[in-house]
Amino acid sequence: MAKDKLARAKTQTLSLRLDPKTRFVLEFIARINRQSITMVVEEAIRRAGHEEGIQISSKETRFWLQYWDIAEGIREMKMLADNRIPSTYEDDERRTFIQQHIEFFSETNEINEPDRINVEILWPKLDDYLATWRDTKHTDPYKTGRDMAADLDAAGISPPEWPREGKSPPPSKRHSFSRELDDEVPF
């Protein structure tokens, strides 16, 4: 049982360059609190994460927890969907790629509403899809979509219709409810 728990625990390595004074402060805090240096750094990052956020309105701030998901692809799509988060060229390229192939990544065709199953299947190969897209978008614009459809099919998932009708990404399938509800609906 303990072996299973260890196999599931995942950590990532972070390498930092610190001046001697900052390193001493870190070691000092760790020693007086009987913690490891890693625990001190993790705690400081969590505290900072609860203070830093994106101002949505005068009454709403969005913090890291609104973007967090166990799946890397879901996390990244949530962040790519929010234009208030500063982006790099690579982020912009990924956003454009996803939007141009949105039916593979979202059932509603909205980047902020990822389709978990498809994203978890496709995301590990996203860099490969991007490379293919860069190489073939001017000669065979549907190549990457066919590759993704084949990968979904191989995983037993029905891919979206590809190539789609028309050149533009499909419209949103987000359901909106009319204010004029049918009077015959019993409540």
C-alpha positions in Angstrom: 0.0 0.0 0.0 2.8 2.4 0.9 4.5 1.6 -2.4 1.3 2.6 -4.3 1.1 5.9 -2.5 4.8 6.7 -3.3 4.2 5.8 -7.0 1.4 8.4 -7.1 3.3 11.2 -5.4 4.8 13.4 -8.1 7.2 16.3 -7.5 9.1 18.5 -9.8 12.6 19.9 -9.5 13.2 23.6 -9.3 16.7 25.0 -9.5 17.4 28.5 -8.0 20.4 30.8 -7.9 20.5 32.6 -4.6 22.9 35.1 -3.2 24.6 33.9 0.1 22.5 36.3 2.2 19.2 35.0 0.8 20.3 31.4 1.1 21.1 32.0 4.8 17.7 33.5 5.4 16.1 30.4 3.8 18.2 28.1 5.9 17.5 30.2 9.0 13.7 30.0 8.5 13.9 26.3 7.8 15.9 25.6 11.0 13.8 27.7 13.4 10.6 26.2 12.0 12.1 22.6 11.9 11.2 22.4 8.2 13.2 21.5 5.1 14.2 24.2 2.7 11.8 22.8 0.2 8.9 23.1 2.7 9.8 26.8 3.4 9.9 27.6 -0.3 6.6 25.8 -1.0 4.9 27.6 1.8 6.1 31.0 0.6 5.0 30.2 -2.9 1.5 29.2 -1.7 1.2 32.3 0.4 2.2 34.5 -2.5 -0.3 32.6 -4.7 -3.2 33.4 -2.4 -2.2 37.1 -2.6 -1.6 37.4 -6.4 -4.5 37.4 -8.7 -6.0 38.8 -11.9 -8.5 41.7 -11.3 -11.7 40.7 -13.1 -13.8 43.6 -11.8 -13.8 45.9 -8.8 -15.4 43.0 -6.8 -13.8 40.0 -8.3 -10.2 38.7 -8.4 -9.3 35.4 -10.0 -6.6 33.4 -8.3 -4.5 30.4 -9.3 -7.1 28.0 -8.0 -9.6 29.0 -10.7 -7.0 27.8 -13.3 -5.7 24.8 -11.5 -6.6 21.3 -12.8 -4.8 18.0 -12.4 -4.4 17.8 -16.2 -1.8 20.1 -17.7 -3.8 20.6 -20.9 -6.8 21.8 -19.0 -4.7 24.2 -16.9 -3.0 25.6 -20.0 -6.3 26.0 -21.9 -7.9 27.8 -19.0 -4.9 30.2 -18.9 -4.8 30.6 -22.7 -8.5 31.5 -22.6 -7.9 34.5 -20.3 -6.5 37.4 -22.3 -5.7 39.2 -19.0 -2.8 36.8 -18.5 0.3 38.0 -20.2 1.3 35.7 -23.0 4.4 34.8 -25.0 4.7 34.1 -28.7 4.5 30.4 -28.0 1.3 30.9 -25.9 -0.3 32.9 -28.8 0.7 30.2 -31.3 -0.9 27.5 -29.1 -4.0 29.6 -28.6 -4.3 30.1 -32.4 -3.8 26.4 -33.1 -6.4 25.3 -30.5 -8.9 27.9 -31.8 -8.4 26.7 -35.4 -8.9 23.1 -34.2 -11.4 23.9 -31.4 -13.7 21.0 -32.1 -10.9 18.6 -31.1 -10.4 20.4 -27.7 -13.9 21.5 -26.7 -17.4 20.1 -27.1 -18.8 23.6 -26.9 -16.2 25.1 -29.3 -15.1 27.5 -26.5 -11.4 27.5 -25.4 -12.4 28.1 -21.8 -14.5 24.9 -21.8 -12.1 22.1 -22.5 -13.2 18.6 -23.3 -11.3 16.6 -20.7 -11.2 13.3 -22.5 -10.0 14.7 -25.8 -7.5 17.1 -24.2 -6.0 14.3 -22.1 -5.5 12.2 -25.2 -4.2 14.9 -27.5 -2.2 17.1 -25.1 0.9 14.8 -24.7 1.5 15.2 -28.5 0.6 18.9 -28.7 4.2 19.9 -29.6 4.2 17.3 -32.4 0.8 18.6 -33.7 2.1 22.1 -33.6 5.2 21.2 -35.6 3.1 19.4 -38.2 0.7 22.4 -38.4 3.6 24.8 -38.9 5.1 22.6 -41.7 1.8 21.9 -43.5 -0.7 24.7 -42.9 0.1 26.3 -46.2 0.2 23.1 -48.3 -2.2 20.8 -46.5 -4.2 22.8 -43.9 -6.2 19.7 -42.7 -3.2 17.4 -42.1 -2.9 18.1 -38.3 -6.6 17.7 -37.8 -6.5 14.3 -39.6 -3.6 13.2 -37.3 -5.6 14.2 -34.2 -8.7 12.5 -35.5 -6.7 9.3 -36.0 -5.3 9.5 -32.5 -8.7 10.0 -31.0 -10.1 7.1 -33.1 -7.2 4.9 -32.0 -8.1 5.7 -28.4 -11.7 4.6 -29.0 -13.1 8.2 -29.0 -15.2 9.4 -31.9 -13.4 12.3 -33.5 -15.2 15.4 -34.7 -16.0 15.7 -38.4 -12.8 16.7 -40.1 -12.2 18.5 -42.3 -15.1 20.6 -41.3 -17.4 22.4 -43.7 -16.3 25.9 -44.3 -12.9 27.4 -43.5 -13.7 29.1 -40.3 -13.8 27.4 -36.9 -17.3 26.4 -35.9 -19.5 28.7 -33.8 -19.9 28.2 -30.1 -22.3 25.5 -29.0 -22.7 27.1 -25.6 -26.3 26.8 -24.6 -28.0 30.1 -23.8 -31.5 30.1 -22.3 -34.0 32.5 -23.7 -35.6 35.0 -21.3 -38.9 34.2 -22.9 -39.6 30.8 -21.4 -42.5 28.8 -22.7 -45.5 29.5 -20.5 -46.5 25.8 -20.6 -43.5 24.6 -18.6 -44.8 23.4 -15.3 -43.1 24.7 -12.1 
